[in-house]
Amino acid sequence: MMKPIYIFLILIMVANQSKATSQIRDVLFFGKDTLNFYDSPLDKIEGISDKILRLRKDEYVVSSDCWKGFRAEWRIINDVLYLSNVLDCHSEKQLNPLIEEILGIKFTDGLIRADFVDGDYWAGKNQVYEQSFYTPIYKQEIKFTIKEGRVVNSTKTESFECDYSDKEDLKNFNPNEIEDLKGESIKVSVNVKSDKTGRIREVKIVHSTHPATNKLFQDSIMKLPCRPVYFLKGEYWSIEESIYLSFNMKELKEYVR
């Protein structure tokens, strides 16, 4: 009787996106939730970044993950958006006096009502770090429709995990089907694409030390459970997963009889 064989896989997500450094995001406090704005509402103020940097008299650093040199914190209270803080990205120095000078408005009880903000703004929470190489991806998203600082509508998008775990196994792989390899090792790298339902639709062998086994691996990987599904601004986040396998055939064949 054949013993079950489990070849465990660690799947590394590789996103098809431009290789720009992910920027430090504005934070939004909404009820009990802490979210990250995808785009800063402060960008509604033309030339805001240059204006703040010109007014700064202290030493500061503009880094690749914070080209603006600052980040903002926001709050939604009774369906109204407020600006509560503008901070240096790295030193966390408060830059609120500069914002007051630019807007000509003072903070009242630590808040400025964001009447200058209009449009749709997406924010996310619970970042999925293995997906977030250059673009942060979150398990939950909320789109806020804002008119003159008031939230007039909001829409939530949730990711779904599907039948998936961090470690999967090739239950359908039988090394005894590979007759011409004895004590050799096999190393394989595979690219996998799934659809918006999470089902695997394409398996491509990128590199293999034994190409004769390619079809066997492709068929086995196609039978893996569906992948988790994520969204970016409400749209399906299409990514490509890379799978790396390395094992010794002699050890496997001694285990599987």
N, C-alpha and C positions, 0 to 999 in steps of 0.2 A: 504493500500500500504506500502510495507516494505521500511523503510528509509535505505539509504546506510550506511554500517558500515566500518570504516577504523581503523584497528589496526596498528599503526605505529611501524616499526621495526628499531632498530639501529643495523647494522651488524658490527661485530668486526672480523677483519681478523686474523686468527691464522695460521701462516706458519708452514708447516711440514719441519723443518730444525733443525740442531744441535744448541744447545743453547750456542753459542759462542758470546761474545760481538762484535758488529759491530765496525770495525776499522775506524779511521779517514782516509779519502781518499786523495790522491793527487788531486790537482786541475789542470785542463787544460783550458787555454784560447784559443779559436778557433774562429777567426772572432769576431762576436758580442756575441758569446755564452760562458758561463762558465759551464764546465762539471766536473765530477768527474771520475777519472780513477778507474776501478775496481781493477787493479793490478798496482803497481808502476813500471815504467820502470827502476827505480834505482835498482830494484832487479836483473837486468842483471849483476850488479857488485857483484861478489861473496863476501859474508860476509860483505856487505855494512853496515848493522846495527851495527854489532860488531865493525867495523872499526871506525865509527863515534862516538860511545859511548866511545871507548877507548881513543879517541883524546880529548874528552871534559874534560875541567878542572874546569868547573863550576858545581854548583849543579843542578840536573835535576830529573824529575820524569818519570818513565816508568809506565804508567797506563794501565788498562785492555782494554781501547779503543784505545791505541797507544803503542803496544808492542815494536815497533821500536824506539820510543822516538822522532821521527821527521816525518814531512810530506814534500812533495815537491810541487812546482808550475812549470808548464810547459806552453809553448806557441808553437803554430804551425803558422809559418810565411812563406808564399810562399811554402807551402807543405814541410817544414822542421821543425822537432821537436827540440825545444830548452829547456834546463833547465834554469829557471830564479831565483829560490829560493829554499833553503832548510831551514826549520824552525822547532824549537821546537814546538811540538803539542799544548802545553798549554801556555807557556810563549811567544811564537811567536818570540823568539830570533833567529836571523839569524845565520845559521851554514855554510854559503857559504865558508868561509876560510877553513873549514875542508874538504869540497868536493874538493876544489882546490888542497889541499894537497894529497888527496886520488887519484884523477884522474891525477894529474900532469898537469892540464889545468887551466888557469885563466879565469874568467868571462870577457868578452869583451862587453862593453855597456850593462852590466847586464845580459848577456846571455852566455851559453855554448852550442854549437851545440852537439846534442845527437847522435853522430856517433856510440856510443856503443850499441844503441837500435835496435833490430831486432825482428820481429814477429808480431802477432796480439794482439792488445790491445783494450779492450772495455771501453767506457766511457759513462756516462749517465747524463741527466739533468732533472730537475723537479721531485724531489723525491716524491714518494707516501708514506707518513709516516705511514698510517694505514696498509700498506703492509710490512713495513720495520722494523720488530722486530729485526732480527739478520743479515739479508742480505738486504742492501739498494736496493730498487726497484724504477725504474725511468719510467716516461712516454715516454721518448725518449732515444734511445741508438744509439751509432755510433761505429762500429768496424773499427779501423784504422790498415791497414797493413803497417808495417814500415820496411824499409830496410836501414841499416846503417844511421839511423836518418831521412831518407826521407820517407814521406807518399806516397806510390805508389798506394794505393786504400783505399776507405772508403765506408762503407755500413751502411745505417740508418734503424733502426727498430722502429716502432711507436706502442704504445698501442692504444686500441680503447675502447671507453666508452660503446658501445652497448646501449640498451634501459634501462637506469639505472639512479637512483637519490640516494642521500645520505639517504633519508628516503623513504621507500617503504611501501605499505599497503596490507593487506590481503583482497582484495575485494571479494574473493570467500568464505570467512569464515562467516558462519551463526550460531551464538551462540544458536539460537532457536532449533537447531538440538540436543543440549545437554539437554535432558529432566530431568536428575536425579540430576542436580546441581541447587541450588537455590541461596543462598547468598554466596556460597563458592568462594574462589579465586583459580585461576589456575596459576601455574608457570611451564614453559616449557623451556628447553634448547635444541637446535637443531644444528647439524652439517650439512653443506650444501657443496656439491662439484659440480663444473661446469666444462665444457670441454673447449677446446681452441676456441670455437665459443662464449663462454659466457653463453651457455644454461645450466640451472640447470639439473643435471643428477642423483643426489643422495641426499636424505634427510633422515637423521638418527636422531631419537629422543634419546638424551643422558639421559635426566632426565625429568620426568613429575610427577606432583602431582596428576594427574588424567589420567592414562594410557588409559582409554577407549576413550579419545579424540585424541590419537596419529594419527590414520588414517586420521581424519579430518584435523589436522594440516599439516600432510605430503602432502596431496592432495592440500591444499591451497598454501603451500610454493612452491611446484613444478610449480605452475602457475605464480609465480613472474616473472617480466621481467629478461632478461639475465643480468649477472654480467659483470663488466668491465674486460678486458683481458689485462694482462701485460706480459712482457718478461724479461728474465735474460740471457744475452749474446745470444740473438737471439732465445732462446728456450722458449716455453710457460711456464709461471710461474704458476705451479699447486699449489693452496692453498686451504685451507678448511676454510669456514666462520662459525662463531658461531652466532646463533641468540638466544636472550633471550627474553621471553615473560612473562609478569606478569599482570594479570587483574582480576577484580571482576565480577563474572557472573551476580550478581543482577543488577549492574549498566548497563551492556551491554544489558540485556534482557529488561530493562526498556526503553532503547534507541531504540532497534530494535523490532518493533511490526509488 
